[in-house]
Each structure stands twice: as C-alpha cells, then as structure tokens.
Amino acid sequence: MISWALFIPACFALNCAPGPNNMLVFSNAARLGLWPAMAGGMGRMPAFVILIAITIIGLGAVLATSALAFTFVKLAGAAYLIYVGIRFLRHAKALATSQSGDVALRALMRRDFLIAIGNPKAIAIFTAFFPQFLDPATAAQPQLLAMGVVFLLLEVLAVLAYALGGTLLGKALKSARLFVNLNRFVGGALIVSGASMAFSRQ
C-alpha cells in the first residue's frame, strides 16, 4: 500500500516549489487578480495528465533514459522559457497596465501548458519520484494512477496558494512601477531558468 503519510507532504513540497509555472501564476495574480490567475494556472493540468499517462504506460522510463529524447525536450522547454522571459522583459510596462478584461484566459492557459509540458523536471518527478512510493507487492499502474490524481489535486492547491499570494501583493501595493519591476523579475527568472535548463548536463 502507498505510504500516503509520506507521499502527500513530499509531493506537496514539489508542487509548491517556486518554479516557472508558479511564478507565472503569482505574476498574473498580482496584475490581473485571483480568478484569471487561477484559470491560467489550470493550463498546466492537461500537460501533467499527459506526462502522468506517459509514465503509467511506461514511456516515461524510456524518455528518462534516452539522452537524445530527453535533450530534445530539455532544449525545447528551455527555448520556450527564454522566449516567454524575453516577452516579459520587453513588454513589462504594457503588462503592468493591462487589466483582466484585456487578457484572453485561453492565452494564459496556453502559456502555462507549454511551460509545463516542456519542463523535463516534471518528467523526472513522475518517472523518478513516484516509483519510490510504489508497493512492490501491488500492481504498479493503479498505484501510479492514484498518485497522479493526488498530485493533480495538490497542484490545484499550489496554484491557489500562489494566486492568493499574488493577489494580496497586488492589492497591498497598487503601484504601476511595482508591477513593471515584478514583470521584469519574472522575465529575468524565466530566462535564467531556461538557460540553466539548457546548459544542465543532467
């Protein structure tokens, strides 16, 4: 039987790590509000469903051990992170003055999806982290499915936490300059994340 008492806190810590997706939700919440940021953050869910399905099928192990396939995913994800980061830097002022009505929720969700699906760390979570909690006396696929469902539920809570944090910051500090600097910070962080991903040898 899966040790949920160990899996849930460890998994939630991974969900709440300040990665590119969570930083994007925080930034969106600060300038657009809670619900647009939450809706945008849900864009990662289909990506994680795909990656969990790949892991359950068994292709995740192949991808994790194939240097060529993993490098392709890593470089594609890194390139997109750098692209989004540059856009944040170039349009920091325009983003700071935009309102929720000016931003298509579909665009927010698509950006979140693309960042999630191109992040090899997600593949590592599902192919290296999940198996540590498998009960060898029980079939692996049902256990992976159960852990995947719990992961997705915890991810929703993480999105909510970052969205609430960003919303509170946005309400407390109503300053266009603050939002410009926040956008620049997020853009720079995404570029650094992309660059570190691209040059990582792991």
C-alpha positions, 0 to 999 in steps of 0.5 A: 500500500502507498505510504500516503503519510509520506507521499502527500507532504513530499509531493506537496513540497514539489508542487509548491516549489517556486518554479516557472509555472508558479511564478507565472501564476503569482505574476498574473495574480498580482496584475490581473487578480485571483480568478484569471490567475487561477484559470491560467494556472489550470493550463498546466493540468492537461500537460501533467495528465499527459506526462502522468499517462506517459509514465503509467504506460511506461514511456516515461522510463524510456524518455528518462533514459534516452539522452537524445529524447530527453535533450530534445525536450530539455532544449525545447522547454528551455527555448520556450522559457527564454522566449516567454522571459524575453516577452516579459522583459520587453513588454513589462510596462504594457503588462503592468497596465493591462487589466483582466478584461484585456487578457484572453484566459485561453492565452494564459492557459496556453502559456502555462501548458507549454511551460509545463509540458516542456519542463523535463523536471516534471518528467523526472518527478513522475518517472523518478519520484513516484516509483519510490512510493510504489508497493512492490507487492501491488500492481504498479499502474493503479498505484501510479494512477492514484498518485497522479490524481493526488498530485493533480489535486495538490497542484490545484492547491499550489496554484491557489496558494500562489494566486492568493499570494499574488493577489494580496501583493497586488492589492497591498501595493497598487503601484504601476512601477511595482508591477513593471519591476515584478514583470521584469523579475519574472522575465529575468527568472524565466530566462535564467531558468531556461538557460540553466535548463539548457546548459544542465548536463543532467 
